[in-house]
Amino acid sequence: MSRCERLFVVGFLTLLTSPACQSSELAGIRLSYPVSYDLGKPISASIREELFTTIPPDGAGLPDGSGTFESGQLTYEVKCMACHGDRMQGTDIGMSLLGGRGTLTSDAPRKTVESYWPYATSVFSYIRNTMPKTAPGTLSSEESYSLMAYILGSAGVVPANVVMDKQTLVEVQMPNRDGFVRDDRPDVNTPRLNN
């Protein structure tokens, strides 16, 4: 903020807190914010469930559809590259997606898809629910499966020729699969999953 802008803000705040302003109608307006702005409309439970469902490691709730490395590369170039970089190296806007294996316990940890996430289903769920940043939840199932094939194929986690779908996604062995400890406290309802 420039010096001129700061002086304007200080002057404006001084005016609002002055006795003359406190007794005027402006003070009433300033202090009576609406409880609700009535913008948009409530999202229905079915849409919320469809768009923002977390997929567990066993794949329960994965949608139909499939995707390939090639189609994922095209989707990435159009919807992801601006934030994550032309080689998935990350930018000031979006994190790096590749590399960093084994760095989480080092002095210079790199949290990426291949270094952090223990399950491919969690990555799929995250991508489908929150990406692209400019329009979260708008990726189709096919685009999400394709992006998984492209990202994991580029990382060498799966072969580049794999067709990613709800069966093959569950079979993916993520590099950090054993890097997390299950929460066994009795007061925490953690589902028991075989994988």
N, CA and C atoms as an extended XYZ file, in Angstrom:
585
Properties=species:S:1:pos:R:3:atomname:S:1:resname:S:1:resid:I:1 pbc="F F F"
N         0.850       -1.158        0.000 N   MET     1
C         0.000        0.000        0.000 CA  MET     1
C         0.907        1.236        0.000 C   MET     1
N         0.622        2.166       -0.866 N   SER     2
C         1.439        3.371       -0.974 CA  SER     2
C         1.182        4.296        0.220 C   SER     2
N         2.071        5.263        0.411 N   ARG     3
C         1.933        6.231        1.502 CA  ARG     3
C         0.626        6.997        1.351 C   ARG     3
N         0.291        7.377        0.154 N   CYS     4
C        -0.945        8.122       -0.111 CA  CYS     4
C        -2.167        7.271        0.261 C   CYS     4
N        -2.159        5.993       -0.106 N   GLU     5
C        -3.278        5.104        0.221 CA  GLU     5
C        -3.403        4.936        1.726 C   GLU     5
N        -2.267        4.791        2.433 N   ARG     6
C        -2.295        4.648        3.892 CA  ARG     6
C        -2.895        5.903        4.544 C   ARG     6
N        -2.475        7.076        4.064 N   LEU     7
C        -3.008        8.324        4.624 CA  LEU     7
C        -4.512        8.423        4.404 C   LEU     7
N        -4.987        7.996        3.244 N   PHE     8
C        -6.417        8.014        2.957 CA  PHE     8
C        -7.164        7.097        3.918 C   PHE     8
N        -6.665        5.869        4.129 N   VAL     9
C        -7.316        4.913        5.020 CA  VAL     9
C        -7.355        5.459        6.445 C   VAL     9
N        -6.218        5.989        6.917 N   VAL    10
C        -6.168        6.545        8.276 CA  VAL    10
C        -7.158        7.710        8.407 C   VAL    10
N        -7.194        8.581        7.415 N   GLY    11
C        -8.132        9.701        7.451 CA  GLY    11
C        -9.577        9.235        7.450 C   GLY    11
N        -9.878        8.249        6.641 N   PHE    12
C       -11.247        7.733        6.560 CA  PHE    12
C       -11.658        7.100        7.888 C   PHE    12
N       -10.765        6.299        8.474 N   LEU    13
C       -11.073        5.666        9.761 CA  LEU    13
C       -11.239        6.710       10.857 C   LEU    13
N       -10.414        7.766       10.821 N   THR    14
C       -10.543        8.848       11.798 CA  THR    14
C       -11.902        9.525       11.657 C   THR    14
N       -12.332        9.751       10.444 N   LEU    15
C       -13.636       10.373       10.200 CA  LEU    15
C       -14.756        9.499       10.752 C   LEU    15
N       -14.679        8.178       10.486 N   LEU    16
C       -15.743        7.279       10.943 CA  LEU    16
C       -15.835        7.193       12.457 C   LEU    16
N       -14.717        7.370       13.137 N   THR    17
C       -14.737        7.256       14.600 CA  THR    17
C       -14.921        8.592       15.296 C   THR    17
N       -15.058        9.659       14.551 N   SER    18
C       -15.241       10.982       15.158 CA  SER    18
C       -16.635       11.088       15.755 C   SER    18
N       -16.814       11.925       16.803 N   PRO    19
C       -18.135       12.087       17.436 CA  PRO    19
C       -19.202       12.541       16.437 C   PRO    19
N       -18.841       13.405       15.517 N   ALA    20
C       -19.824       13.894       14.548 CA  ALA    20
C       -20.350       12.750       13.698 C   ALA    20
N       -19.477       11.875       13.298 N   CYS    21
C       -19.888       10.755       12.438 CA  CYS    21
C       -20.667        9.720       13.232 C   CYS    21
N       -20.338        9.531       14.520 N   GLN    22
C       -21.025        8.539       15.333 CA  GLN    22
C       -22.493        8.879       15.513 C   GLN    22
N       -22.817       10.157       15.501 N   SER    23
C       -24.214       10.541       15.700 CA  SER    23
C       -24.971       10.663       14.391 C   SER    23
N       -24.295       10.492       13.290 N   SER    24
C       -24.964       10.649       12.002 CA  SER    24
C       -25.559        9.331       11.527 C   SER    24
N       -26.282        9.389       10.448 N   GLU    25
C       -26.857        8.190        9.855 CA  GLU    25
C       -25.776        7.258        9.324 C   GLU    25
N       -24.611        7.804        8.960 N   LEU    26
C       -23.517        6.988        8.445 CA  LEU    26
C       -23.082        5.950        9.471 C   LEU    26
N       -23.077        6.311       10.749 N   ALA    27
C       -22.686        5.367       11.787 CA  ALA    27
C       -23.649        4.189       11.823 C   ALA    27
N       -24.940        4.436       11.670 N   GLY    28
C       -25.919        3.357       11.666 CA  GLY    28
C       -25.742        2.434       10.482 C   GLY    28
N       -25.440        3.016        9.341 N   ILE    29
C       -25.200        2.206        8.142 CA  ILE    29
C       -23.957        1.360        8.336 C   ILE    29
N       -22.913        1.971        8.875 N   ARG    30
C       -21.633        1.284        9.039 CA  ARG    30
C       -21.765        0.091        9.981 C   ARG    30
N       -22.632        0.169       10.972 N   LEU    31
C       -22.724       -0.878       11.976 CA  LEU    31
C       -23.822       -1.899       11.705 C   LEU    31
N       -24.606       -1.736       10.669 N   SER    32
C       -25.716       -2.658       10.446 CA  SER    32
C       -25.476       -3.528        9.207 C   SER    32
N       -24.523       -4.439        9.318 N   TYR    33
C       -24.256       -5.362        8.220 CA  TYR    33
C       -25.358       -6.408        8.141 C   TYR    33
N       -25.721       -6.828        6.963 N   PRO    34
C       -26.786       -7.846        6.849 CA  PRO    34
C       -26.308       -9.195        7.383 C   PRO    34
N       -27.236       -9.958        7.891 N   VAL    35
C       -26.934      -11.294        8.386 CA  VAL    35
C       -26.653      -12.227        7.214 C   VAL    35
N       -27.367      -12.039        6.124 N   SER    36
C       -27.202      -12.872        4.941 CA  SER    36
C       -27.231      -11.986        3.706 C   SER    36
N       -26.419      -12.332        2.743 N   TYR    37
C       -26.395      -11.558        1.512 CA  TYR    37
C       -27.279      -12.162        0.425 C   TYR    37
N       -27.828      -13.350        0.652 N   ASP    38
C       -28.727      -14.018       -0.281 CA  ASP    38
C       -28.120      -14.134       -1.682 C   ASP    38
N       -26.847      -14.503       -1.725 N   LEU    39
C       -26.174      -14.701       -3.006 CA  LEU    39
C       -26.187      -16.180       -3.356 C   LEU    39
N       -26.375      -16.501       -4.618 N   GLY    40
C       -26.359      -17.888       -5.057 CA  GLY    40
C       -27.555      -18.653       -4.538 C   GLY    40
N       -27.449      -19.966       -4.575 N   LYS    41
C       -28.514      -20.805       -4.033 CA  LYS    41
C       -27.864      -22.009       -3.359 C   LYS    41
N       -28.529      -22.569       -2.374 N   PRO    42
C       -27.949      -23.715       -1.665 CA  PRO    42
C       -27.723      -24.889       -2.616 C   PRO    42
N       -26.634      -25.596       -2.403 N   ILE    43
C       -26.327      -26.768       -3.227 CA  ILE    43
C       -27.120      -27.952       -2.679 C   ILE    43
N       -27.688      -28.736       -3.557 N   SER    44
C       -28.494      -29.867       -3.109 CA  SER    44
C       -27.596      -30.965       -2.550 C   SER    44
N       -28.165      -31.790       -1.691 N   ALA    45
C       -27.411      -32.879       -1.066 CA  ALA    45
C       -26.891      -33.851       -2.120 C   ALA    45
N       -27.684      -34.126       -3.158 N   SER    46
C       -27.241      -35.086       -4.172 CA  SER    46
C       -26.058      -34.550       -4.978 C   SER    46
N       -26.073      -33.266       -5.300 N   ILE    47
C       -24.949      -32.681       -6.031 CA  ILE    47
C       -23.725      -32.616       -5.127 C   ILE    47
N       -23.914      -32.225       -3.878 N   ARG    48
C       -22.804      -32.159       -2.930 CA  ARG    48
C       -22.163      -33.535       -2.779 C   ARG    48
N       -22.999      -34.566       -2.664 N   GLU    49
C       -22.487      -35.928       -2.518 CA  GLU    49
C       -21.761      -36.386       -3.779 C   GLU    49
N       -22.307      -36.043       -4.937 N   GLU    50
C       -21.699      -36.442       -6.203 CA  GLU    50
C       -20.364      -35.741       -6.427 C   GLU    50
N       -20.301      -34.458       -6.124 N   LEU    51
C       -19.096      -33.692       -6.412 CA  LEU    51
C       -18.030      -33.794       -5.343 C   LEU    51
N       -18.416      -33.929       -4.100 N   PHE    52
C       -17.447      -33.824       -3.021 CA  PHE    52
C       -17.396      -35.078       -2.164 C   PHE    52
N       -17.308      -36.204       -2.808 N   THR    53
C       -17.216      -37.466       -2.112 CA  THR    53
C       -15.752      -37.880       -2.024 C   THR    53
N       -15.316      -38.237       -0.835 N   THR    54
C       -13.964      -38.738       -0.655 CA  THR    54
C       -13.965      -40.222       -0.966 C   THR    54
N       -13.052      -40.628       -1.807 N   ILE    55
C       -12.965      -42.040       -2.201 CA  ILE    55
C       -11.955      -42.740       -1.296 C   ILE    55
N       -12.373      -43.779       -0.576 N   PRO    56
C       -11.440      -44.491        0.301 CA  PRO    56
C       -10.486      -45.380       -0.508 C   PRO    56
N        -9.455      -45.930        0.140 N   PRO    57
C        -8.472      -46.761       -0.565 CA  PRO    57
C        -9.063      -47.971       -1.287 C   PRO    57
N       -10.184      -48.494       -0.786 N   ASP    58
C       -10.768      -49.666       -1.450 CA  ASP    58
C       -11.554      -49.298       -2.711 C   ASP    58
N       -11.671      -47.996       -3.024 N   GLY    59
C       -12.304      -47.551       -4.260 CA  GLY    59
C       -13.809      -47.421       -4.202 C   GLY    59
N       -14.420      -47.629       -3.031 N   ALA    60
C       -15.878      -47.518       -2.921 CA  ALA    60
C       -16.311      -46.124       -3.365 C   ALA    60
N       -17.243      -46.070       -4.294 N   GLY    61
C       -17.751      -44.796       -4.780 CA  GLY    61
C       -17.047      -44.254       -6.004 C   GLY    61
N       -16.038      -44.961       -6.512 N   LEU    62
C       -15.390      -44.492       -7.738 CA  LEU    62
C       -16.395      -44.515       -8.881 C   LEU    62
N       -16.401      -43.484       -9.698 N   PRO    63
C       -17.361      -43.431      -10.809 CA  PRO    63
C       -16.920      -44.304      -11.978 C   PRO    63
N       -17.871      -44.578      -12.866 N   ASP    64
C       -17.539      -45.253      -14.120 CA  ASP    64
C       -16.725      -44.295      -14.974 C   ASP    64
N       -16.090      -44.841      -15.977 N   GLY    65
C       -15.283      -44.035      -16.882 CA  GLY    65
C       -13.868      -44.556      -16.928 C   GLY    65
N       -13.070      -43.972      -17.804 N   SER    66
C       -11.674      -44.383      -17.935 CA  SER    66
C       -10.892      -43.264      -18.607 C   SER    66
N        -9.569      -43.396      -18.545 N   GLY    67
C        -8.725      -42.396      -19.170 CA  GLY    67
C        -7.345      -42.947      -19.467 C   GLY    67
N        -6.666      -42.312      -20.406 N   THR    68
C        -5.333      -42.748      -20.829 CA  THR    68
C        -4.312      -41.634      -20.612 C   THR    68
N        -3.060      -41.997      -20.702 N   PHE    69
C        -1.948      -41.057      -20.600 CA  PHE    69
C        -2.104      -39.934      -21.632 C   PHE    69
N        -2.390      -40.312      -22.874 N   GLU    70
C        -2.496      -39.320      -23.957 CA  GLU    70
C        -3.631      -38.332      -23.715 C   GLU    70
N        -4.797      -38.829      -23.325 N   SER    71
C        -5.911      -37.911      -23.074 CA  SER    71
C        -5.642      -37.074      -21.824 C   SER    71
N        -4.934      -37.643      -20.850 N   GLY    72
C        -4.555      -36.902      -19.659 CA  GLY    72
C        -3.581      -35.779      -19.963 C   GLY    72
N        -2.672      -36.027      -20.900 N   GLN    73
C        -1.724      -34.983      -21.292 CA  GLN    73
C        -2.463      -33.801      -21.912 C   GLN    73
N        -3.448      -34.083      -22.754 N   LEU    74
C        -4.234      -33.008      -23.368 CA  LEU    74
C        -5.025      -32.230      -22.310 C   LEU    74
N        -5.659      -32.955      -21.397 N   THR    75
C        -6.412      -32.294      -20.326 CA  THR    75
C        -5.477      -31.451      -19.470 C   THR    75
N        -4.304      -31.993      -19.156 N   TYR    76
C        -3.329      -31.265      -18.346 CA  TYR    76
C        -2.920      -29.965      -19.038 C   TYR    76
N        -2.626      -30.033      -20.321 N   GLU    77
C        -2.179      -28.844      -21.048 CA  GLU    77
C        -3.237      -27.747      -21.046 C   GLU    77
N        -4.505      -28.141      -21.105 N   VAL    78
C        -5.588      -27.158      -21.167 CA  VAL    78
C        -6.001      -26.662      -19.777 C   VAL    78
N        -6.064      -27.560      -18.797 N   LYS    79
C        -6.676      -27.202      -17.512 CA  LYS    79
C        -5.728      -27.155      -16.322 C   LYS    79
N        -4.487      -27.613      -16.473 N   CYS    80
C        -3.610      -27.723      -15.305 CA  CYS    80
C        -2.260      -27.018      -15.456 C   CYS    80
N        -1.766      -26.940      -16.676 N   MET    81
C        -0.413      -26.461      -16.918 CA  MET    81
C        -0.193      -25.028      -16.437 C   MET    81
N        -1.174      -24.171      -16.524 N   ALA    82
C        -1.004      -22.778      -16.109 CA  ALA    82
C        -0.606      -22.677      -14.637 C   ALA    82
N        -1.103      -23.573      -13.804 N   CYS    83
C        -0.772      -23.538      -12.378 CA  CYS    83
C         0.391      -24.453      -12.005 C   CYS    83
N         0.469      -25.625      -12.643 N   HIS    84
C         1.453      -26.628      -12.230 CA  HIS    84
C         2.688      -26.703      -13.123 C   HIS    84
N         2.748      -25.886      -14.170 N   GLY    85
C         3.941      -25.845      -15.010 CA  GLY    85
C         3.897      -26.820      -16.170 C   GLY    85
N         4.728      -26.564      -17.177 N   ASP    86
C         4.713      -27.382      -18.398 CA  ASP    86
C         5.257      -28.791      -18.191 C   ASP    86
N         6.029      -29.009      -17.124 N   ARG    87
C         6.567      -30.336      -16.821 CA  ARG    87
C         6.131      -30.818      -15.432 C   ARG    87
N         5.030      -30.259      -14.937 N   MET    88
C         4.491      -30.584      -13.610 CA  MET    88
C         5.463      -30.209      -12.495 C   MET    88
N         6.352      -29.244      -12.782 N   GLN    89
C         7.377      -28.840      -11.829 CA  GLN    89
C         6.870      -27.865      -10.778 C   GLN    89
N         5.653      -27.365      -10.944 N   GLY    90
C         5.097      -26.405      -10.011 CA  GLY    90
C         5.416      -24.983      -10.428 C   GLY    90
N         4.632      -24.055       -9.919 N   THR    91
C         4.812      -22.630      -10.181 CA  THR    91
C         4.524      -21.883       -8.886 C   THR    91
N         4.473      -20.576       -8.958 N   ASP    92
C         4.090      -19.785       -7.790 CA  ASP    92
C         2.631      -20.034       -7.412 C   ASP    92
N         1.848      -20.542       -8.356 N   ILE    93
C         0.413      -20.748       -8.127 CA  ILE    93
C         0.111      -22.164       -7.650 C   ILE    93
N         0.729      -23.157       -8.278 N   GLY    94
C         0.419      -24.553       -7.972 CA  GLY    94
C         1.654      -25.356       -7.620 C   GLY    94
N         1.458      -26.361       -6.778 N   MET    95
C         2.563      -27.187       -6.310 CA  MET    95
C         3.122      -28.091       -7.405 C   MET    95
N         4.332      -28.540       -7.176 N   SER    96
C         4.956      -29.531       -8.047 CA  SER    96
C         4.217      -30.849       -7.870 C   SER    96
N         4.035      -31.577       -8.948 N   LEU    97
C         3.330      -32.852       -8.875 CA  LEU    97
C         4.279      -34.043       -8.888 C   LEU    97
N         5.499      -33.844       -9.388 N   LEU    98
C         6.438      -34.952       -9.551 CA  LEU    98
C         7.682      -34.776       -8.685 C   LEU    98
N         8.350      -35.895       -8.456 N   GLY    99
C         9.611      -35.879       -7.720 CA  GLY    99
C         9.402      -35.932       -6.220 C   GLY    99
N        10.498      -35.770       -5.507 N   GLY   100
C        10.455      -35.689       -4.057 CA  GLY   100
C        10.360      -36.995       -3.307 C   GLY   100
N        10.458      -38.118       -3.978 N   ARG   101
C        10.337      -39.394       -3.264 CA  ARG   101
C        11.409      -39.488       -2.178 C   ARG   101
N        10.989      -39.905       -1.007 N   GLY   102
C        11.910      -40.092        0.105 CA  GLY   102
C        12.347      -38.813        0.800 C   GLY   102
N        11.787      -37.668        0.435 N   THR   103
C        12.239      -36.405        1.032 CA  THR   103
C        11.436      -35.971        2.241 C   THR   103
N        10.317      -36.601        2.534 N   LEU   104
C         9.442      -36.109        3.592 CA  LEU   104
C        10.094      -36.142        4.974 C   LEU   104
N        11.038      -37.034        5.180 N   THR   105
C        11.721      -37.099        6.471 CA  THR   105
C        13.076      -36.397        6.427 C   THR   105
N        13.361      -35.722        5.338 N   SER   106
C        14.631      -35.016        5.200 CA  SER   106
C        14.501      -33.567        5.653 C   SER   106
N        15.607      -32.835        5.597 N   ASP   107
C        15.597      -31.416        5.947 CA  ASP   107
C        14.942      -30.565        4.864 C   ASP   107
N        14.764      -31.138        3.676 N   ALA   108
C        14.141      -30.410        2.565 CA  ALA   108
C        13.021      -31.247        1.955 C   ALA   108
N        11.905      -31.419        2.699 N   PRO   109
C        10.812      -32.252        2.184 CA  PRO   109
C        10.131      -31.619        0.980 C   PRO   109
N         9.755      -32.464        0.017 N   ARG   110
C         8.997      -32.015       -1.161 CA  ARG   110
C         7.711      -32.825       -1.209 C   ARG   110
N         6.612      -32.172       -0.932 N   LYS   111
C         5.304      -32.831       -0.900 CA  LYS   111
C         4.705      -32.794       -2.304 C   LYS   111
N         4.728      -33.930       -2.985 N   THR   112
C         4.201      -34.058       -4.340 CA  THR   112
C         3.255      -35.248       -4.401 C   THR   112
N         2.667      -35.467       -5.564 N   VAL   113
C         1.793      -36.628       -5.734 CA  VAL   113
C         2.571      -37.909       -5.466 C   VAL   113
N         3.771      -38.015       -5.997 N   GLU   114
C         4.495      -39.277       -5.829 CA  GLU   114
C         5.239      -39.397       -4.506 C   GLU   114
N         5.472      -38.289       -3.804 N   SER   115
C         6.195      -38.405       -2.537 CA  SER   115
C         5.282      -38.453       -1.320 C   SER   115
N         4.078      -37.937       -1.433 N   TYR   116
C         3.230      -37.782       -0.254 CA  TYR   116
C         2.040      -38.744       -0.190 C   TYR   116
N         1.210      -38.750       -1.194 N   TRP   117
C        -0.077      -39.446       -1.133 CA  TRP   117
C         0.092      -40.963       -0.995 C   TRP   117
N        -0.598      -41.572       -0.026 N   PRO   118
C        -0.466      -43.022        0.136 CA  PRO   118
C        -1.364      -43.850       -0.791 C   PRO   118
N        -2.468      -43.249       -1.271 N   TYR   119
C        -3.416      -43.986       -2.111 CA  TYR   119
C        -3.778      -43.183       -3.351 C   TYR   119
N        -3.814      -43.846       -4.472 N   ALA   120
C        -4.191      -43.197       -5.727 CA  ALA   120
C        -5.648      -42.743       -5.684 C   ALA   120
N        -6.487      -43.446       -4.941 N   THR   121
C        -7.900      -43.052       -4.841 CA  THR   121
C        -8.038      -41.691       -4.156 C   THR   121
N        -7.166      -41.411       -3.202 N   SER   122
C        -7.193      -40.103       -2.524 CA  SER   122
C        -6.799      -38.987       -3.484 C   SER   122
N        -5.797      -39.242       -4.317 N   VAL   123
C        -5.376      -38.243       -5.307 CA  VAL   123
C        -6.513      -37.998       -6.296 C   VAL   123
N        -7.128      -39.069       -6.778 N   PHE   124
C        -8.256      -38.961       -7.704 CA  PHE   124
C        -9.355      -38.102       -7.087 C   PHE   124
N        -9.715      -38.404       -5.845 N   SER   125
C       -10.767      -37.671       -5.149 CA  SER   125
C       -10.407      -36.195       -5.025 C   SER   125
N        -9.165      -35.911       -4.670 N   TYR   126
C        -8.714      -34.531       -4.521 CA  TYR   126
C        -8.785      -33.787       -5.852 C   TYR   126
N        -8.273      -34.411       -6.899 N   ILE   127
C        -8.291      -33.777       -8.227 CA  ILE   127
C        -9.725      -33.522       -8.676 C   ILE   127
N       -10.563      -34.533       -8.558 N   ARG   128
C       -11.947      -34.415       -9.032 CA  ARG   128
C       -12.745      -33.375       -8.255 C   ARG   128
N       -12.501      -33.257       -6.948 N   ASN   129
C       -13.272      -32.335       -6.119 CA  ASN   129
C       -12.759      -30.905       -6.146 C   ASN   129
N       -11.454      -30.704       -6.342 N   THR   130
C       -10.890      -29.372       -6.108 CA  THR   130
C       -10.203      -28.729       -7.310 C   THR   130
N       -10.067      -29.439       -8.397 N   MET   131
C        -9.357      -28.891       -9.551 CA  MET   131
C       -10.298      -28.720      -10.731 C   MET   131
N        -9.960      -27.845      -11.665 N   PRO   132
C        -8.882      -26.868      -11.600 CA  PRO   132
C        -9.224      -25.776      -10.603 C   PRO   132
N        -8.207      -25.069      -10.151 N   LYS   133
C        -8.380      -24.066       -9.109 CA  LYS   133
C        -9.396      -22.996       -9.513 C   LYS   133
N        -9.474      -22.709      -10.801 N   THR   134
C       -10.397      -21.675      -11.290 CA  THR   134
C       -11.839      -22.165      -11.390 C   THR   134
N       -12.047      -23.485      -11.379 N   ALA   135
C       -13.405      -24.037      -11.481 CA  ALA   135
C       -13.445      -25.401      -10.797 C   ALA   135
N       -13.301      -25.435       -9.469 N   PRO   136
C       -13.235      -26.717       -8.762 CA  PRO   136
C       -14.475      -27.568       -8.970 C   PRO   136
N       -14.239      -28.880       -9.074 N   GLY   137
C       -15.340      -29.826       -9.205 CA  GLY   137
C       -15.923      -29.929      -10.596 C   GLY   137
N       -15.271      -29.333      -11.589 N   THR   138
C       -15.835      -29.354      -12.940 CA  THR   138
C       -15.209      -30.412      -13.840 C   THR   138
N       -14.188      -31.117      -13.372 N   LEU   139
C       -13.588      -32.157      -14.204 CA  LEU   139
C       -14.523      -33.359      -14.279 C   LEU   139
N       -14.640      -33.923      -15.464 N   SER   140
C       -15.447      -35.134      -15.624 CA  SER   140
C       -14.676      -36.324      -15.057 C   SER   140
N       -15.367      -37.429      -14.896 N   SER   141
C       -14.703      -38.654      -14.442 CA  SER   141
C       -13.610      -39.060      -15.425 C   SER   141
N       -13.906      -38.947      -16.723 N   GLU   142
C       -12.911      -39.309      -17.736 CA  GLU   142
C       -11.673      -38.418      -17.649 C   GLU   142
N       -11.891      -37.112      -17.460 N   GLU   143
C       -10.747      -36.202      -17.323 CA  GLU   143
C        -9.940      -36.531      -16.075 C   GLU   143
N       -10.618      -36.852      -14.995 N   SER   144
C        -9.925      -37.175      -13.746 CA  SER   144
C        -9.122      -38.471      -13.884 C   SER   144
N        -9.714      -39.506      -14.486 N   TYR   145
C        -8.971      -40.758      -14.714 CA  TYR   145
C        -7.791      -40.511      -15.659 C   TYR   145
N        -8.000      -39.694      -16.676 N   SER   146
C        -6.934      -39.392      -17.626 CA  SER   146
C        -5.788      -38.659      -16.943 C   SER   146
N        -6.120      -37.690      -16.105 N   LEU   147
C        -5.073      -36.977      -15.379 CA  LEU   147
C        -4.300      -37.917      -14.464 C   LEU   147
N        -4.987      -38.850      -13.842 N   MET   148
C        -4.297      -39.835      -13.008 CA  MET   148
C        -3.338      -40.664      -13.846 C   MET   148
N        -3.781      -41.109      -15.020 N   ALA   149
C        -2.912      -41.896      -15.906 CA  ALA   149
C        -1.698      -41.071      -16.320 C   ALA   149
N        -1.905      -39.796      -16.628 N   TYR   150
C        -0.817      -38.932      -17.079 CA  TYR   150
C         0.168      -38.621      -15.952 C   TYR   150
N        -0.341      -38.235      -14.806 N   ILE   151
C         0.540      -37.880      -13.679 CA  ILE   151
C         1.298      -39.104      -13.189 C   ILE   151
N         0.593      -40.198      -12.943 N   LEU   152
C         1.252      -41.398      -12.428 CA  LEU   152
C         2.146      -42.048      -13.474 C   LEU   152
N         1.760      -41.955      -14.752 N   GLY   153
C         2.617      -42.464      -15.827 CA  GLY   153
C         3.889      -41.646      -15.957 C   GLY   153
N         3.775      -40.328      -15.834 N   SER   154
C         4.946      -39.453      -15.904 CA  SER   154
C         5.879      -39.680      -14.724 C   SER   154
N         5.330      -40.051      -13.575 N   ALA   155
C         6.126      -40.306      -12.382 CA  ALA   155
C         6.726      -41.707      -12.372 C   ALA   155
N         6.328      -42.549      -13.326 N   GLY   156
C         6.823      -43.924      -13.352 CA  GLY   156
C         6.162      -44.817      -12.315 C   GLY   156
N         5.036      -44.385      -11.770 N   VAL   157
C         4.309      -45.190      -10.796 CA  VAL   157
C         3.520      -46.282      -11.513 C   VAL   157
N         2.995      -45.963      -12.696 N   VAL   158
C         2.292      -46.930      -13.540 CA  VAL   158
C         2.873      -46.822      -14.948 C   VAL   158
N         2.725      -47.874      -15.758 N   PRO   159
C         3.171      -47.770      -17.154 CA  PRO   159
C         2.358      -46.713      -17.900 C   PRO   159
N         2.982      -46.050      -18.833 N   ALA   160
C         2.309      -44.992      -19.596 CA  ALA   160
C         1.171      -45.529      -20.459 C   ALA   160
N         1.133      -46.834      -20.698 N   ASN   161
C         0.073      -47.388      -21.549 CA  ASN   161
C        -1.117      -47.921      -20.751 C   ASN   161
N        -1.144      -47.708      -19.443 N   VAL   162
C        -2.254      -48.219      -18.639 CA  VAL   162
C        -3.515      -47.401      -18.925 C   VAL   162
N        -4.648      -48.088      -18.954 N   VAL   163
C        -5.945      -47.422      -19.025 CA  VAL   163
C        -6.436      -47.326      -17.591 C   VAL   163
N        -6.581      -46.100      -17.125 N   MET   164
C        -6.968      -45.890      -15.727 CA  MET   164
C        -8.485      -45.892      -15.617 C   MET   164
N        -9.005      -46.721      -14.720 N   ASP   165
C       -10.434      -46.794      -14.436 CA  ASP   165
C       -10.600      -47.206      -12.982 C   ASP   165
N       -11.807      -47.511      -12.566 N   LYS   166
C       -12.007      -47.796      -11.148 CA  LYS   166
C       -11.351      -49.101      -10.696 C   LYS   166
N       -11.066      -50.013      -11.609 N   GLN   167
C       -10.351      -51.229      -11.213 CA  GLN   167
C        -8.844      -50.977      -11.131 C   GLN   167
N        -8.281      -50.373      -12.176 N   THR   168
C        -6.827      -50.177      -12.198 CA  THR   168
C        -6.380      -49.125      -11.190 C   THR   168
N        -7.208      -48.139      -10.895 N   LEU   169
C        -6.834      -47.107       -9.937 CA  LEU   169
C        -6.616      -47.695       -8.545 C   LEU   169
N        -7.481      -48.615       -8.134 N   VAL   170
C        -7.370      -49.239       -6.813 CA  VAL   170
C        -6.107      -50.095       -6.718 C   VAL   170
N        -5.655      -50.630       -7.834 N   GLU   171
C        -4.476      -51.506       -7.835 CA  GLU   171
C        -3.147      -50.744       -7.783 C   GLU   171
N        -3.177      -49.433       -7.975 N   VAL   172
C        -1.945      -48.634       -7.993 CA  VAL   172
C        -1.280      -48.679       -6.618 C   VAL   172
N         0.010      -48.964       -6.603 N   GLN   173
C         0.809      -48.951       -5.382 CA  GLN   173
C         1.588      -47.634       -5.340 C   GLN   173
N         1.113      -46.695       -4.561 N   MET   174
C         1.773      -45.396       -4.464 CA  MET   174
C         3.100      -45.531       -3.713 C   MET   174
N         4.115      -44.755       -4.104 N   PRO   175
C         5.431      -44.852       -3.470 CA  PRO   175
C         5.422      -44.602       -1.956 C   PRO   175
N         4.512      -43.777       -1.452 N   ASN   176
C         4.477      -43.492       -0.022 CA  ASN   176
C         3.356      -44.243        0.688 C   ASN   176
N         2.977      -45.371        0.149 N   ARG   177
C         1.855      -46.144        0.704 CA  ARG   177
C         2.065      -46.498        2.173 C   ARG   177
N         3.300      -46.785        2.567 N   ASP   178
C         3.574      -47.177        3.949 CA  ASP   178
C         4.121      -46.031        4.791 C   ASP   178
N         3.989      -44.801        4.300 N   GLY   179
C         4.548      -43.661        5.006 CA  GLY   179
C         3.633      -43.043        6.047 C   GLY   179
N         2.453      -43.602        6.241 N   PHE   180
C         1.516      -43.072        7.217 CA  PHE   180
C         1.254      -44.108        8.299 C   PHE   180
N         0.893      -43.642        9.490 N   VAL   181
C         0.593      -44.523       10.609 CA  VAL   181
C        -0.907      -44.441       10.877 C   VAL   181
N        -1.547      -45.584       10.977 N   ARG   182
C        -2.990      -45.618       11.241 CA  ARG   182
C        -3.280      -45.111       12.646 C   ARG   182
N        -4.329      -44.331       12.782 N   ASP   183
C        -4.740      -43.792       14.074 CA  ASP   183
C        -5.586      -44.837       14.777 C   ASP   183
N        -5.024      -45.500       15.783 N   ASP   184
C        -5.721      -46.579       16.486 CA  ASP   184
C        -6.337      -46.154       17.805 C   ASP   184
N        -6.463      -44.850       18.037 N   ARG   185
C        -7.089      -44.420       19.287 CA  ARG   185
C        -8.532      -44.908       19.328 C   ARG   185
N        -8.994      -45.366       20.487 N   PRO   186
C       -10.359      -45.910       20.572 CA  PRO   186
C       -11.455      -44.880       20.340 C   PRO   186
N       -11.160      -43.593       20.558 N   ASP   187
C       -12.181      -42.565       20.389 CA  ASP   187
C       -12.253      -42.028       18.966 C   ASP   187
N       -11.446      -42.583       18.068 N   VAL   188
C       -11.429      -42.138       16.675 CA  VAL   188
C       -11.990      -43.265       15.824 C   VAL   188
N       -13.008      -42.940       15.031 N   ASN   189
C       -13.635      -43.953       14.190 CA  ASN   189
C       -12.918      -44.010       12.849 C   ASN   189
N       -11.804      -44.741       12.818 N   THR   190
C       -11.035      -44.889       11.580 CA  THR   190
C       -11.446      -46.192       10.920 C   THR   190
N       -11.947      -46.136        9.679 N   PRO   191
C       -12.357      -47.391        9.030 CA  PRO   191
C       -11.168      -48.316        8.808 C   PRO   191
N       -11.393      -49.571        8.963 N   ARG   192
C       -10.360      -50.584        8.740 CA  ARG   192
C       -10.421      -51.012        7.283 C   ARG   192
N        -9.345      -50.811        6.570 N   LEU   193
C        -9.291      -51.190        5.162 CA  LEU   193
C        -8.150      -52.157        4.951 C   LEU   193
N        -8.368      -53.120        4.104 N   ASN   194
C        -7.346      -54.137        3.873 CA  ASN   194
C        -6.156      -53.625        3.109 C   ASN   194
N        -6.315      -52.548        2.363 N   ASN   195
C        -5.177      -52.035        1.594 CA  ASN   195
C        -4.887      -50.686        2.097 C   ASN   195
